[in-house]
Structure formats: C-alpha cells, structure tokens
C-alpha cells in the first residue's frame, strides 16, 4: 500500500516537503478491523496526531491553516 501525500508546486527550483495524509474513519473509531484498509497506513503516526487533537494540543483548524499556506 502506498502512502498518500500532497505535493505542492512552487515557483522555486527546489521541491517542497510533502504533507502526509492520514485516512481515518471517524474520531471515535479511526481504525477498522480490515488489515488492508488505508486507515492502517502509518497508523502509529495517525494515532499520535489524533491523540494531540483529542487532548486539545492541536485543533483541526490548525491543519486547515497549514493547507492554506499559513504557518500554524
């Protein structure tokens, strides 16, 4: 299974860092029982991110700011 990433084209000659995309089913049950499901790709990293969201250390709006090219 390939990881999904968002690539950003810029006016510079140097490629930009890639932003990982984590697939989850819901905040309550992010991972399913199907081993081949996309939700299991980088599950540890996704779980850590969801933990930050659930604890209040990060809010989903921060992610929206990041995708709008604003710093968080």
C-alpha distance (Angstrom), angle and dihedral (degrees) to the residues before:
residue distance angle dihedral
X1 . . .
X2 3.81 . .
X3 3.78 121.1 .
X4 3.80 114.1 -118.4
X5 3.77 116.4 -126.7
X6 3.77 135.8 177.5
X7 3.78 113.9 -130.0
X8 3.77 120.2 -159.2
X9 3.80 121.4 -151.7
X10 3.77 114.9 -146.4
X11 3.76 138.7 178.0
X12 3.81 91.2 -106.9
X13 3.77 125.8 93.3
X14 3.81 91.7 -126.8
X15 3.79 121.0 83.4
X16 3.79 117.1 -116.5
X17 3.79 124.6 -122.1
X18 3.76 114.1 -91.4
X19 3.79 122.1 -113.7
X20 3.80 114.0 -137.7
X21 3.79 119.1 -129.9
X22 3.78 116.4 -149.9
X23 3.80 120.0 -160.7
X24 3.82 116.9 -144.6
X25 3.77 131.6 166.6
X26 3.82 97.9 -138.9
X27 3.79 140.0 -32.6
X28 3.80 90.2 -101.8
X29 3.82 95.8 47.9
X30 3.80 108.5 16.1
X31 3.81 96.8 165.8
X32 3.79 129.0 48.7
X33 3.80 132.9 -153.7
X34 3.82 95.3 -106.1
X35 3.84 107.6 101.3
X36 3.81 93.8 -157.0
X37 3.83 94.1 53.2
X38 3.81 118.2 117.3
X39 3.81 89.9 -121.3
X40 3.82 88.6 76.1
X41 3.84 94.0 59.2
X42 3.83 106.1 108.9
X43 3.80 88.3 -9.5
X44 3.81 92.6 166.6
X45 3.80 93.0 55.4
X46 3.79 92.0 44.2
X47 3.81 90.8 49.9
X48 3.81 90.8 51.2
X49 3.81 91.2 50.6
X50 3.81 91.8 47.5
X51 3.80 89.1 49.0
X52 3.82 89.3 55.7
X53 3.80 90.4 49.7
X54 3.81 93.2 47.5
X55 3.82 92.8 47.4
X56 3.80 91.6 49.9
X57 3.81 94.8 -115.6
X58 3.82 88.4 119.9
X59 3.76 131.8 18.3
X60 3.77 126.9 -150.8
X61 3.79 89.8 -115.5
X62 3.83 88.4 67.1
X63 3.78 88.0 63.0
X64 3.80 90.6 50.6
X65 3.82 89.7 52.6
X66 3.78 90.0 51.5
X67 3.78 93.5 52.7
X68 3.83 89.5 49.0
X69 3.83 88.5 60.5
X70 3.81 93.7 -106.6
X71 3.77 122.1 127.8
X72 3.78 117.1 -111.8
